[in-house]
Amino acid sequence: MPDDIIGKVFSLISGEDEPDSDKKVLLKQTAKEIGQNKYARFYRLRTEEIDPSFAAYVYEIYKTVYPACVFVQNPARVYRMRQITVEAFMTREGLELIRKLRPDAVQELVKRLEPRELSRILREDLTALYAAFDGNRIAAMNRCYQLVSALIQLAQFNFLSLLRRFDAGLPSNLWSAGTIAYTPRFQPARAADMVEELGQFRAAIQNLEPSDAWKNALGVLKIASEGKELFPLTQWNVLVANLKELKSAGIIELIGQYSSKNPVWQVKYKAAEALLAESWLEAKSGEVQAVIDRVLNKQKNGQIEALAAAVFGAPSVTRLQFYNPEISKSCVALGLGGFAYAAPLNYLLAFIQDFVTKEMQELCDILLVRGQWVNNSLSMEMSNAVHTITDVTDPIEALDNTLADTGTRGLRFRSALTRAGGDKGQARFINTTTEEMDDEALALINTAVQGLVAVGKFMKNLLGDTQKSPPEVIINWKELGYFTKVPMNQRLTDAYKKINYFVQLMMLQTEGSCT
C-alpha cells in the first residue's frame, strides 16, 4: 500500500476529518487488493456479494469439524478436557497424586483423620504434585491445550447461521446414519449483511496453526469422546494448513473493509488458553486449601464454643453496643471489612465484669491483703497485674462509645453504612474506621491478656506453694483458709483453669495475634 494511503488510514483511525474522496481512494485500493488476492473468487466486486464458492469452502470445513461441533455442545465434557489434558502428560506417580487429591478421596480423609494430620498430609501431597509439574511437562501440557482450545473455538462457531445466508433451507442435523443427509444449494449473499458473521468466522480460525502437537491434542479429544476419533489427524492437518493460507491472504479482512465501507475494519480475536498447567495447579491448590481451611475452622470454632461454654456457660457473649459481631456482619454483608476482634473484645469485657472484678477480686483481696508474703515485691507484682486487667474496662467502653450518636465516629459511620453499597468513598471510610478500631481493640486485648497470663502464673505458683512445707511465698495459708468457704486449693485451681481457658479463647479468636 503506498505511503500516502497509509497516511490516510492513520487519519481515519485518529478521527481527523478527511474529504470523502480520501475514503474512496482507500476503498478503491482495497478493491484492487481483492482482485489480486488468491481467493478473489470469494467476492463479487461488481454486485458486492459473497460468492457461493465461499459458502462451499466454509461448508467443507463444517463437514470436517461437525463431530467436534456436536462434542462441544456438552459444556461438562468441554470442561473435562482440562483434566484430561493434564492427566495425559503425567507420570504414574503424578496420576496417583491427582487421584489422592480428588474431592471424593479428600472427603474420605476428612472423615477418618484428625484435622492437623489431615492438613499435614494434604499439604505434603500438594507439594509433591507441584514438584511433578516440571518445565518440559508444563510446556507440553500448555501447548496441547492451546491447540485444543483453538479447535474448540472453531467448533463453537455458528456455522449454520453463516451458511444459511447462502441457503436458508440448510437443516440443523446434517448427519443421518453417518452420511450427509442434505445437498446444499448455495446462492450469492449480500456482503454488507454478513460483515459481523465474517468477523466471527475469521476470529474462530485465528488460533489454528500447523503443529506436530496436533497428534496429542486430537488424542486428548479422543479420550474425552470415550475412545471415538472425531476426525483423522491427516485430514485435520490438511484443513489447518489450508486455513493458514486463507488467513495469510487476508481476504476476509479485505471483504469486511470493502463491504462495510470502512477501510480500517478489523477483526477482534480471542487468544486460546495457553496456561493450562498453571491455572489447573492454582485451582487444585485453592480446592485443597479450602478443604484444609474448612476443617481447621470447624475445629477452631468447636474449640472456641467449648472454651466459651467452660468460661461463660454460653458459646457467645455480647456486651458492647456497637463494636460487636452483629454490626460486623452488617458490614461484611455489604462486602466490607467487619470488626476483626468484635467477638474477643466482647468476651474480654464480660470476663472482666463477671469474673475478674468479682470472684477473682475477692480471692485476690484475701491473698494480697491478708496474706503474709515472704517477698512483698511479688505481692505488688500480682496486684499490678490485676490492675492491668481491670484498667482496660474504661478504654473498651470508650472505644465502643465512639460509634454512639454522640461519639466521634457514630453518625458518620452509620451514614456511610447506608450508602456504602454504591459509593466507593463511603466504603473506604467504613473499611478505614473498622481497621482503626480493630487496631485499638487488639491493643486492649493484648494488654489484658498479658495481665491475665501473669495472674495465671501466680495462681499456679501459689497452688504449688500451698503444698510445700514450709511454704515459700505465703507463710499463713492455714489462716487464709478461715476467710473462704471453698477450700483455698480449690479456689486457686478453679481460678487458674478459668484464666487458662480464657487466654486460650483469646488466642484462638485473635488467631494468635495477642501475646
Secondary structure, 3 states (H helix, E strand, C coil): CCHHHHHHHHHHHHCCCCCHHHHHHHHHHHHHHHHHCCCHHHEECCCCEECHHHHHHHHHHHHHHHHHHHHCCCHHHHHHHHHHHHHHCCCHHHHHHHHHCCHHHHHHHHHHCCHHHHHHHHHHHHHHHHHHCCHHHHHHHHHHHHHHHHHHHHHCCCHHHHHCCCCCCCCCCCEECCEECCCCCCCCEEHHHHHHHHHHHHHHCCCCCCCCCHHHHHHHHHHHCCCCCCCCHHHHHHHHHHHHHHHHHCHHHHHHHHHHCCCCCCCCCCCCCCCHHHHHHHHHHHHHHHHHHHHHHHHHHHHHHHHHHHHHCCCCCCCCCCCCHHHHHHHHHCCCCCCCCHHHHHHHHHHHHHHHHHHHHHHHHHHHHHCCECCHHHHHHHHHHHHHHHCCHHHHHHHHHCCCCCCCCHHHHHHHHHHCCCCHHHHHHHHHHHHHHHHHHHHHHHHHHHHHHHHHHHHHHHHHHHCCCCCCCECCHHHHHHHCCCCHHHHHHHHHHHHHHHHHHHHHHCCCCCC
